[in-house]
Amino acid sequence: APARQRTLRGTIEWSYELLESGEQQLFRRLAVFRGSFTLEAAEAVCEADLDGLESLVVKNLLRRWGSGRLGMLDTIGEYALERLEESEEAEDVRRRHAEFFLAVLQEANLNAGKLDARKPLRHDIALAEQENLRGALAWALRSGSVTLGLELATAADWCWVMYDHDEGTRWFQRLLERPEAETVPPELRADALRCHSAPAYISGSPQLAERLQEESLALFEELGDEHGRAVVLHRLGI
């Protein structure tokens, strides 16, 4: 067989080299997504357009799932990720990815301390984007973007409580242990400590949960935030 067909990687690399430069750039950028993603996400994070996406679908480098979401097969995604990491725009694309999914999660209305009673709680959105949330949190830790990481983790508050409290506990611990956590805005730190306490409590660590809530309460009192104070007092009462 031709050299390009002797390994799967060789076939993918050959297909990549046949792409135009704009298609190559889009292919690399799309590797930032974990699992699947929406058209809106591709447009916002990767500056994609329909023609570019359709071209990658036709060339079998991108798949359209039955749900309407888009994604890459794992082996293709791994190759695309290598190309992204080699590029000068890798960190910029990762930051745009994290900021986009922060906005998505905030719109999902799942932070128990900041609930908007006029809007539904969109657990369905959070569950669909679970892998992208994990990818954004992992990048925030690696890059030292702790403020953005804590914003993501607190926006997913009810996800940790309802679906995976052990995972939520691990993310908050890792973010709050970073030295950069000392410089995050106090209102965010207060909210993060409160959010951290809920999965810790459900995981069977009531003493840790109480300590986190007391630290959160002290910060909300310093800030004069009566709503935040009320939410934490309710938790402490429980």
N, C-alpha and C positions, 0 to 999 in steps of 0.2 A: 504494500500500500504506500501511497505518497507519505512523506514524513509528517505532513500536517494532519494525517489521519491515524497515525500510529498510537497516539494517546489522546484522551479526552481533552487534556489541557492544550495539546497542540491544535486540536480542532477549534477550540474556543479562541485561542490566540490568533489563528488564521482568520476566523470570522471577524475578530476585533480589528485586525489590520486592514480588512476590506472596507471598514466603515469610513465615512468622511470625517473630518476633524471635529465638526460639530456633534456628530453622532457619537464619536468616541468620548467627547467630554460629557455628554448626557449619560452615556452608559456608565462612566466612572462615577458620576455624581449619584446616580440611582442606587449605587451600592451602599449608601449611607443608611438606607431603610433596612429595618429588620422585618422579616416575614413579608407581609404584603403592605400595600399603601394605596391611597386614593389618588385620583387624577389631581384633585386640589392640592394635595401634599406635594406631588411631583412638580406642579406649576410653581408653588411658593418656595420650595426648598431648592429645587434644581433648575428653575427657570425653563421648565419643559414646555413644549407646545404639542398639540395633538399630532401634527405631522411627524415630529421626531419620535414620539412614543410609538406611533403606528408603524414607523419604519423598523424600530427594534422588535416589535411584535412579529412583523412579517419575516424578519431575519432570524426568528426563533431565539433571540437573546433576552426577550421579555415575554412574560405570559400574562394573559388576561384571565383571571379566575371567574368561576361561575357567579360569584358575588358581585362582579363588576370591578373588584379591586385588581391591582396589578402587582406583579412580583417576579422574582428571578428564581430559577432552580438553584439549589444550593451550590453546585459546582460552578455554575456561571457567576453567581453572586460572589463567591470566593475570589475568582479571577478579577472581577470588576473592583472588588475591595482592594486588592493588591495595586491595581492601577490608580485607584483614588489615593491610597496612602503614599504613592510615589509623586503625586502631583503637589503643586504649591498651594492649591486651594482646599486641601483636605480639612484643615481646621475651620476655615470659613464655612464650608458646607456642613460640617458637624454642628457648628454653632447655630446656623440657620435651622437645621433639623431640630435641635433641642428647643429653640425659641418657638418654632411652629407648633410643636406638640405641647409646649407649655400653654399656648393660647387655646389649643384644642381641649386640654384638660380643664382649664379654667372655665371654658364655656360649658363643659359637662356638669359643672355645679356640684362637685363632690367633696369640697372642703367643709367639714362639719362646723367649723368656726366661722365660715363666711357664706353660709347658704343663702341663696336668693329664693325666697318663698314664692316668687312669681314664676320661677322656672322649674322644669322637671329635673330630676337627678338622672343623668344619662350614663348609667352603668354600661350600657351597650357600646357607647363610644369608647369608654376606657378599656373595656375588654378587647375590642377590635384592635386597639393600638397598644396592647400590653407589651409586645416585643419592641415596638419603637420607643416606648417609655423606658424599658430596660436599657436599650442602646443609648438613649440620651443620658440616662443617669450614669452609666458606665463611662461615657465620654466626660461628663462633668467631673467625675472623680479623677480620671487620668489627667485632665487638663488643669485641675485646681479651680474650676469654675463652681465653687461651692454654693455661692448665692443662687445661681441658676439651678443647680442640683436640688437645693432645698426648696426652691419655688416649685419645681417639678414634683418632688416627693410630697409636699403639702397639698398640692392641687389634686393628687391622687389619694388623698386621705381615706375616703371610704372604700377605695379599692383594697387597701391593705387590711382594713377591718373586716370587710365582707369576704374576701377571696384568699388572701395569703398574708396573714399577720406576721409569720416568721420572716418572710421576704421583706416586708415593710420595716420590721425591726432592724434587719441587717443593713438596709439602705440608710436609714437614719443614723445608726451607729457609725457607719463608715464616713458619712458626710460630716457629722458633728465632731468626729475625732480629728478631722483635718485641721491644721493650724489656721487655715483661711476662715474657718467657722467663727473664729473670734471677731472677725471684722464684718460679718454680715449685719445688715440693719437690725436693730433690736426688735422691731415689730415682727420681722421674719423669723428671728431666732425664737421669740416667744411662741409663735404659731407652730414652728417646727418641733419644739419641745412638747407642746400639747399633742400634736399629731403623733409624735414618737411614743407618747405614753399609752395611746389606745391599743396598738398592736402588742406593745410590751405587756399590758395588763391581760389581754386575751391569750397571750402566749404563756401565761402562768408566772409572771414576774410582778406581783402587785407592789412590792417595795420599790422596785425601779420605777414603775409607773407613778407612784406617789411622789417620789423625789423629782421626777421630770415635771410633774404638774406643779409642784411647789416652786421650782425654778421658773416655770412659765408664768405662774401667778405673780411672782415678784417682778418680772419684767413688765407684764401688763399694768401692774400698779404703778411702776415708775413712769410708764408711758401715759398714764391717765386714761387707759383704754377700758371703759366700763363694760363694753360688750365682750371683749376678750376675757376680762376678769370674770364675768358672769359664766361664760362657757367653762372656764377652768374650775370655778367653784362648784359648778354642777357635776363635773367629772370627779372632783375630790369627794363630793357628797356620796356619789355612787361607790 
